[in-house]
């Protein structure tokens, strides 16, 4: 339960501290005194977001602290899991710096906002002034059934299977989208086309060189033959001339020994030139102009060039790499199809289990509905709605987070009036009483340390308000109840009465809170009865309400 709330530098609150206790507490005050600001600060320390706009003094940080007694609520495992110090009391602190930076602490250990929200979900529930709108939310209505019937464990078990089901669906969709982006038939055609080309590294360069030669075969043959004729032809006959040179050197060598080496060199040149002549003759004889071969090579090169343009590569090495890429893609596609087939099987199995769990959850809900409706009706009758009737209709829907059920509260406040959806026929005051009945039912089944009502009595008055006060007082046997109210009947039934008021000092207005003693409580209730001015009559009426 909430033991203490401290607020510093939050909008019109400069510094404020209040101690709370067990039972039923009420907070009252004039309009604009700061009750809503107090609730906003409490919401902030419980996990709601805020920014530097809430700072009263823009040069200082805002600090809001809430001390909870948590000994009896089994929260030690949460603290262990989140590496937090555990004690019977838990101090939550939130700060906002002038720069707008927010910090969150649990027992002086910095934590994330998500961790805080996970903890405070087990500590307090705030019913805001317009929270009755939740009753029009079918998701909330289904949650009501599960909480009132104590089916959270069954629903959690269903949710584990449902999350598995969603993951499989997501994976299946990803694989299907992957198939859609990759046309396997076209990829297979491309791969077969590349395979049929029998690609070889270096082939293109070799073909281009050979084609270059064959395309100029006549010229090559002519030039080689001319070179051959120059060496050994009748007109020039370089060999004969060199042999003649050799003879001259040989004869001269008979008289000069040093010329023998020169003679050998001339002989070597003659031998080399004879060999060159033979090679030239052989080379020119091998050169042939073959149109069929040229045509075949040109066709092969055209095939390679077309494939390169098609696949945006520069040579046959790029085509070979592309063929490997396509082969790998096709292999992955085949594996994906196998995986998709496996996932389809798993989906069917999980869906079967999911349906079984959803049907079991539906059965448990249906069995619990009569008792839930009866208890709600009893509470409403106690709050001056003698002819109230409530029914909760379960409709089958596709799988979702709630199972296969959609819940709708049907309501009738008057005798002879047919049951209709609550959102269509209930007035504001009726909505408030239905919500209070719902909160009471849930709290009896799932004890929450602290429940805070923000003007849940809005739209009702008189005897109805007194009955609502009695319900809240009864609810405080299970949970600490704090009600922000403007109704004297509510305040009169509270164990503790806190007053929020404003004070102006040196031209600045500040909001404060104080716990009223017996005399102050009586006087404040009397003021609430008589529009702000206590009279003898209103004081006597206040006494009757308190002693009620």
MILO-350383 format. One record per residue (C-alpha): x, y, z; residue in three letters; residue number from 1. Coordinates in steps of 0.1 Angstrom, whole numbers. Each point is the difference from the previous one (the first is absolute). Example, Ala and Ser with C-alpha at 12.3 -4.5 7.8 and 13.67 -1.06 7.14 Angstrom:
BEGIN
      X      Y      Z    r    k
    123    -45     78  ALA    1
     14     34     -7  SER    2
This chain:
BEGIN
      X      Y      Z    r    k
      0      0      0  UNK    1
     10     36     -4  UNK    2
     15     13     32  UNK    3
     14     34    -10  UNK    4
      0     23    -30  UNK    5
     25     29     -3  UNK    6
     -1     26    -28  UNK    7
     25     28     -7  UNK    8
     -1     26    -28  UNK    9
    -29    -14    -19  UNK   10
    -23     26    -17  UNK   11
    -17     19     29  UNK   12
     15    -22     27  UNK   13
     33     13     14  UNK   14
      3    -26     27  UNK   15
    -25    -24     13  UNK   16
     -1    -32     21  UNK   17
    -28    -22     11  UNK   18
     -1    -32     20  UNK   19
    -27    -26     -8  UNK   20
    -12    -31     18  UNK   21
    -22    -30     -3  UNK   22
    -38      2     -6  UNK   23
    -20     26    -19  UNK   24
     15     35     -5  UNK   25
    -16     29    -17  UNK   26
     16     31    -16  UNK   27
    -22     31     -4  UNK   28
      6     37     -8  UNK   29
    -14     29    -19  UNK   30
      1     -1    -38  UNK   31
     35     11    -11  UNK   32
     15     -7     34  UNK   33
     24    -26    -15  UNK   34
    -18    -34      3  UNK   35
      6     -8    -37  UNK   36
     37     12      3  UNK   37
      4    -24     30  UNK   38
    -14    -28    -21  UNK   39
     22      9    -29  UNK   40
     31     -1     22  UNK   41
    -11    -34     14  UNK   42
     -5    -13    -36  UNK   43
     34     13     -9  UNK   44
     18    -19     28  UNK   45
    -20    -31    -10  UNK   46
     13      1    -35  UNK   47
    -18     26    -21  UNK   48
     21     23    -22  UNK   49
      6     37      7  UNK   50
     24     27    -11  UNK   51
     17     32     12  UNK   52
    -33     19     -5  UNK   53
    -11    -12     34  UNK   54
     29     18     18  UNK   55
    -13     28     22  UNK   56
     36     14      4  UNK   57
     16     -5    -34  UNK   58
     35      2     15  UNK   59
     -6    -30     24  UNK   60
     -8    -37     -6  UNK   61
    -34    -15      9  UNK   62
      0    -30     24  UNK   63
    -29    -22      8  UNK   64
      3    -29     24  UNK   65
    -24    -27     11  UNK   66
      6    -25     28  UNK   67
    -19    -33     -1  UNK   68
     -3    -27     25  UNK   69
      3    -32    -20  UNK   70
      8    -28     25  UNK   71
    -32    -21     -6  UNK   72
     -1      2    -38  UNK   73
     26    -26    -11  UNK   74
     21     24    -20  UNK   75
     34    -12     11  UNK   76
      6    -20    -32  UNK   77
     -5     31    -21  UNK   78
     27     18     19  UNK   79
     23    -30     -3  UNK   80
     -6     -2    -38  UNK   81
      7     37     -4  UNK   82
     31      0     23  UNK   83
    -17     24     25  UNK   84
      3      1     37  UNK   85
    -31    -14     17  UNK   86
    -16     12     32  UNK   87
    -34      1     16  UNK   88
     -3     36    -12  UNK   89
      7     12    -35  UNK   90
     10     36     -8  UNK   91
     -7     11    -36  UNK   92
     15     34    -11  UNK   93
     -3     18    -33  UNK   94
     18     32     -9  UNK   95
     -2     25    -29  UNK   96
     30     23     -6  UNK   97
     -3     35    -13  UNK   98
     13    -14    -33  UNK   99
    -30    -23     -1  UNK  100
     20    -32      8  UNK  101
    -20    -25     20  UNK  102
     15    -25     24  UNK  103
    -16    -29     19  UNK  104
     11    -18     31  UNK  105
    -13    -30     20  UNK  106
     16     -2     35  UNK  107
     26     25    -12  UNK  108
     10    -22    -30  UNK  109
     -4     15    -35  UNK  110
    -25    -19    -21  UNK  111
    -17      3    -33  UNK  112
    -35     14     -3  UNK  113
    -12    -34    -12  UNK  114
     13    -17     31  UNK  115
    -18     25     22  UNK  116
    -32     -5    -19  UNK  117
      3    -38      4  UNK  118
      3      5     38  UNK  119
    -27     26      5  UNK  120
    -25    -21    -19  UNK  121
      1    -22     32  UNK  122
     -1     29     24  UNK  123
    -28     25    -10  UNK  124
    -29      5    -23  UNK  125
    -12     35     -8  UNK  126
    -36      4    -13  UNK  127
      0     34    -17  UNK  128
    -30     22     -2  UNK  129
     -8    -10    -36  UNK  130
     11    -36      6  UNK  131
    -36    -12     -4  UNK  132
      6      1    -37  UNK  133
     19    -32      5  UNK  134
    -33    -17      5  UNK  135
     -7      6    -37  UNK  136
     32    -18     -9  UNK  137
     -7    -37     -9  UNK  138
     36     -9      8  UNK  139
     -4     14     35  UNK  140
    -33    -18      4  UNK  141
     17    -33     -9  UNK  142
     28      8     25  UNK  143
    -27      6     26  UNK  144
    -13    -35     -5  UNK  145
     34    -16      2  UNK  146
     10     20     32  UNK  147
    -33     -6     17  UNK  148
      1    -37     -9  UNK  149
     37     -3     10  UNK  150
      9    -12    -35  UNK  151
     33     19     -3  UNK  152
     21    -32      1  UNK  153
    -22    -16    -27  UNK  154
      2     31    -21  UNK  155
     37      2      4  UNK  156
      4    -36    -11  UNK  157
    -21      7    -30  UNK  158
     21     31     -8  UNK  159
     32    -20      0  UNK  160
    -14    -22    -27  UNK  161
    -15     30    -18  UNK  162
     34     17     -2  UNK  163
     15    -32    -14  UNK  164
    -28      0    -26  UNK  165
      7     36     -9  UNK  166
     37     -6     -4  UNK  167
     -7    -29    -23  UNK  168
    -24     21    -21  UNK  169
     26     28     -2  UNK  170
     26    -25    -12  UNK  171
    -23    -15    -25  UNK  172
     -9     35    -13  UNK  173
     37      9     -3  UNK  174
      7    -32    -21  UNK  175
    -30      7    -22  UNK  176
     11     36     -6  UNK  177
     35    -14     -8  UNK  178
    -15    -23    -26  UNK  179
    -20     29    -14  UNK  180
     32     20     -5  UNK  181
     18    -29    -15  UNK  182
    -15    -16    -32  UNK  183
     14    -35      4  UNK  184
    -11    -10    -35  UNK  185
     18     29    -16  UNK  186
     31     -5     22  UNK  187
      1    -37    -10  UNK  188
     -3     10    -37  UNK  189
     30     24      4  UNK  190
     20    -26     17  UNK  191
     -7    -26    -26  UNK  192
      9     25    -27  UNK  193
     33      7     16  UNK  194
      7    -37      5  UNK  195
     -8     -7    -37  UNK  196
     26     26    -10  UNK  197
     27    -23     15  UNK  198
     20     30     12  UNK  199
     38     -2      4  UNK  200
     23     25     15  UNK  201
     23     17    -26  UNK  202
    -21    -12    -29  UNK  203
    -11     34    -12  UNK  204
     35     14     -2  UNK  205
     12    -31    -19  UNK  206
    -29      3    -25  UNK  207
      5     37     -5  UNK  208
     37     -6     -8  UNK  209
     -7    -28    -24  UNK  210
    -28     19    -17  UNK  211
     23     29     -4  UNK  212
     25    -22    -17  UNK  213
    -25    -18    -23  UNK  214
    -16     33    -10  UNK  215
     34     11    -14  UNK  216
     12    -34    -13  UNK  217
      7     12    -36  UNK  218
     21     30     12  UNK  219
     19    -22     25  UNK  220
      7    -27    -26  UNK  221
     12     27    -25  UNK  222
     23     16     25  UNK  223
     15    -33     12  UNK  224
      6    -11    -35  UNK  225
     17     33     -9  UNK  226
     22     -4     30  UNK  227
      9    -35    -11  UNK  228
      8     12    -35  UNK  229
     22     28     13  UNK  230
     21    -26     19  UNK  231
      2    -27    -26  UNK  232
    -17     12    -32  UNK  233
     15      3    -34  UNK  234
      0     38     -1  UNK  235
     15      8     34  UNK  236
     12    -33     15  UNK  237
     16     13     32  UNK  238
     13    -35      7  UNK  239
     22      0    -31  UNK  240
     13     34      8  UNK  241
      9    -10     36  UNK  242
     17    -32    -13  UNK  243
     20     22    -23  UNK  244
      9     22     29  UNK  245
     11    -31     19  UNK  246
     22    -11    -29  UNK  247
     17     34      0  UNK  248
      6     -2     38  UNK  249
     13    -36     -3  UNK  250
     25      9    -26  UNK  251
     12     30     19  UNK  252
      4    -22     30  UNK  253
     27    -21    -16  UNK  254
     23     30      5  UNK  255
    -14     13     33  UNK  256
     -9    -24     28  UNK  257
    -21     25     19  UNK  258
    -27     -2    -27  UNK  259
     -9    -36      8  UNK  260
    -25     11     27  UNK  261
    -16     25    -23  UNK  262
     -3    -27    -26  UNK  263
    -18    -22     26  UNK  264
    -24     29      7  UNK  265
     -9      3    -37  UNK  266
     -6    -37     -1  UNK  267
    -23      3     30  UNK  268
    -20     28    -17  UNK  269
     -3    -21    -31  UNK  270
    -13    -30     20  UNK  271
    -25     22     19  UNK  272
    -12     17    -32  UNK  273
     -5    -34    -16  UNK  274
    -21    -11     30  UNK  275
    -20     32     -2  UNK  276
     -7     -5    -37  UNK  277
    -12    -36      8  UNK  278
    -23     14     28  UNK  279
    -14     28    -22  UNK  280
     -8    -25    -28  UNK  281
    -17    -24     24  UNK  282
    -19     29     17  UNK  283
    -13     14    -33  UNK  284
    -10    -35    -12  UNK  285
    -21     -5     32  UNK  286
    -19     32     -4  UNK  287
    -33     -7    -17  UNK  288
    -31     21     -5  UNK  289
    -29    -22     13  UNK  290
    -33     19     -1  UNK  291
    -18    -28     19  UNK  292
     24      3     29  UNK  293
     -3     38      1  UNK  294
    -38     -3      0  UNK  295
      1    -25     28  UNK  296
     23     21     21  UNK  297
    -20     32     -6  UNK  298
    -32    -18     10  UNK  299
     17    -13     32  UNK  300
     12     35      9  UNK  301
    -34     15     -7  UNK  302
    -14    -25     25  UNK  303
     25     10     26  UNK  304
     -5     37     -7  UNK  305
    -38     -3      2  UNK  306
      2    -19     33  UNK  307
     24     26     14  UNK  308
    -24     28     -9  UNK  309
    -30    -19     14  UNK  310
     17     -6     34  UNK  311
     19     34      0  UNK  312
     35    -15      2  UNK  313
     32      6    -19  UNK  314
     13    -35     -9  UNK  315
     -5    -37      3  UNK  316
     14      0     35  UNK  317
    -29     23     10  UNK  318
    -24    -24    -17  UNK  319
     15    -30     19  UNK  320
     -4     20     33  UNK  321
    -36      9    -10  UNK  322
     -8    -37     -7  UNK  323
     13     -8     35  UNK  324
    -21     27     16  UNK  325
    -32    -12    -18  UNK  326
      8    -36     10  UNK  327
      3     11     37  UNK  328
    -32     20     -2  UNK  329
    -19    -29    -15  UNK  330
     14    -23     27  UNK  331
    -12     25     27  UNK  332
    -34      2    -17  UNK  333
     -2    -38      1  UNK  334
     10      0     36  UNK  335
    -26     28      7  UNK  336
    -27    -21    -16  UNK  337
      9    -29     21  UNK  338
      0     23     31  UNK  339
    -33     15    -10  UNK  340
    -14    -35     -3  UNK  341
     13     -8     35  UNK  342
    -14     32     14  UNK  343
    -33     -7    -15  UNK  344
     -1    -33     18  UNK  345
     11     16     32  UNK  346
    -27     27     -4  UNK  347
    -27    -26     -4  UNK  348
     12    -18     32  UNK  349
      3     33     20  UNK  350
    -34     12    -13  UNK  351
    -15    -33     12  UNK  352
     15      6     35  UNK  353
    -10     37     -1  UNK  354
    -36     -9     -8  UNK  355
     -1    -25     28  UNK  356
     13     26     25  UNK  357
    -24     27    -14  UNK  358
    -29    -24      3  UNK  359
     10     -9     36  UNK  360
      3     37      8  UNK  361
    -34      7    -15  UNK  362
    -15    -28     20  UNK  363
     15     13     32  UNK  364
    -13     35     -8  UNK  365
    -35    -12     -8  UNK  366
     -2    -19     32  UNK  367
     11     30     20  UNK  368
    -23     25    -16  UNK  369
    -32     -7     21  UNK  370
     18      6     33  UNK  371
     18     31    -14  UNK  372
    -32     15    -12  UNK  373
    -18     -8     33  UNK  374
     27     17     21  UNK  375
     -1     31    -22  UNK  376
    -38      1      2  UNK  377
      2     -3     38  UNK  378
     25     29      2  UNK  379
    -22     21    -23  UNK  380
    -31     -7     20  UNK  381
     19     11     31  UNK  382
      7     33    -18  UNK  383
    -36      9     -5  UNK  384
     -6    -19    -33  UNK  385
    -26    -25     12  UNK  386
    -10    -11    -35  UNK  387
     35     -2    -15  UNK  388
      8    -30    -22  UNK  389
     33     -9    -16  UNK  390
      9    -27    -24  UNK  391
     34     -6    -17  UNK  392
     -2    -13    -35  UNK  393
     28    -21    -14  UNK  394
      3      0    -38  UNK  395
     24    -22    -20  UNK  396
     26     19    -19  UNK  397
     33     -9    -19  UNK  398
     30     -7     22  UNK  399
     13     31     18  UNK  400
     17      8     33  UNK  401
    -32     -7     18  UNK  402
     -6    -34    -14  UNK  403
    -29     -6    -23  UNK  404
    -24     21     21  UNK  405
    -13     35     -2  UNK  406
    -18     12     31  UNK  407
    -28     26      2  UNK  408
    -17     12     31  UNK  409
    -38      2     -5  UNK  410
    -18     22     25  UNK  411
    -34     11     11  UNK  412
     -7     25     29  UNK  413
    -38     -1     -1  UNK  414
    -26    -27      3  UNK  415
    -15    -10    -33  UNK  416
     29     14    -20  UNK  417
     18    -25    -22  UNK  418
     37     -6      4  UNK  419
     21     21    -23  UNK  420
     37      7     -4  UNK  421
     11     20     31  UNK  422
     16     28    -21  UNK  423
    -34      7    -17  UNK  424
    -23      4     29  UNK  425
     19      7     33  UNK  426
      1     36     13  UNK  427
     31     15     16  UNK  428
    -11     -8     35  UNK  429
    -10    -35    -10  UNK  430
     34     -5    -16  UNK  431
     17     11     32  UNK  432
    -19    -25     21  UNK  433
      7    -28    -25  UNK  434
     37      8      0  UNK  435
      1      1     38  UNK  436
    -18    -34      1  UNK  437
     26    -13    -25  UNK  438
     29     13     20  UNK  439
    -14    -15     32  UNK  440
     -5    -34    -17  UNK  441
     35     -1    -14  UNK  442
     16     11     33  UNK  443
    -17    -28     19  UNK  444
     15    -25    -24  UNK  445
     34     16     -6  UNK  446
     11     20     29  UNK  447
     18     32    -11  UNK  448
     18     20     27  UNK  449
    -14     34     -9  UNK  450
    -30     12    -21  UNK  451
     -5     37     -7  UNK  452
    -33     14    -12  UNK  453
      0     34    -17  UNK  454
    -35     14      4  UNK  455
    -17    -33     -8  UNK  456
    -31     15     18  UNK  457
     -3     26    -28  UNK  458
    -36      1    -13  UNK  459
    -16    -15     31  UNK  460
    -12     15     32  UNK  461
    -21     -5     31  UNK  462
     -7    -36     12  UNK  463
     18    -15    -30  UNK  464
     32     18     10  UNK  465
     -4    -14     35  UNK  466
     -4    -35    -13  UNK  467
     31      5    -22  UNK  468
     19     11     30  UNK  469
    -10    -31     19  UNK  470
     12    -21    -29  UNK  471
     33     17      0  UNK  472
      3     -4     37  UNK  473
     -8    -37     -4  UNK  474
     26     -2    -27  UNK  475
     26     14     23  UNK  476
     -1    -32     20  UNK  477
     19    -16    -29  UNK  478
     20     30    -13  UNK  479
     11     34     11  UNK  480
    -26     24    -16  UNK  481
      7     36     -7  UNK  482
    -28     21    -16  UNK  483
      2     35    -14  UNK  484
    -35     13      5  UNK  485
    -22     31      3  UNK  486
    -29    -18     17  UNK  487
     -6      4     37  UNK  488
    -15    -35      2  UNK  489
     33    -16    -13  UNK  490
     21     21     25  UNK  491
    -22    -10     29  UNK  492
      7    -37     -4  UNK  493
     38      3     -3  UNK  494
     24    -11     27  UNK  495
     22     30     -8  UNK  496
     -8     33    -16  UNK  497
     26     20    -18  UNK  498
     -5     36    -12  UNK  499
     18     15    -30  UNK  500
      1     38      2  UNK  501
     18     29    -16  UNK  502
     21     27     17  UNK  503
     14     32    -15  UNK  504
     33     13     13  UNK  505
     18     30    -14  UNK  506
    -21     -1    -31  UNK  507
      5    -37     -7  UNK  508
    -27    -27      5  UNK  509
      9    -34     14  UNK  510
    -20    -31      6  UNK  511
      1    -19     33  UNK  512
    -16    -30     16  UNK  513
     -8     -8     36  UNK  514
    -16    -28     20  UNK  515
    -31     13     18  UNK  516
     -6     -8     36  UNK  517
    -35     -8     13  UNK  518
    -11     36      4  UNK  519
     15     11    -34  UNK  520
    -16    -30    -17  UNK  521
    -35     10     14  UNK  522
      5     36    -11  UNK  523
     12     -9    -35  UNK  524
    -29    -24     -6  UNK  525
    -24     27     12  UNK  526
     15     24    -25  UNK  527
     -4    -26    -28  UNK  528
    -37     -3      9  UNK  529
     -6     38     -1  UNK  530
     21     11    -29  UNK  531
     30     11     19  UNK  532
    -15     16     31  UNK  533
     -6    -20     31  UNK  534
    -32      7     18  UNK  535
    -16    -14     31  UNK  536
    -23    -20    -22  UNK  537
     28    -14    -22  UNK  538
     21     -9     30  UNK  539
    -29    -20     15  UNK  540
     -5    -17    -34  UNK  541
     37     -7     -2  UNK  542
     -2    -16     35  UNK  543
    -29    -22    -11  UNK  544
     20    -11    -31  UNK  545
     31     -8     20  UNK  546
    -19    -19     26  UNK  547
    -22    -15    -27  UNK  548
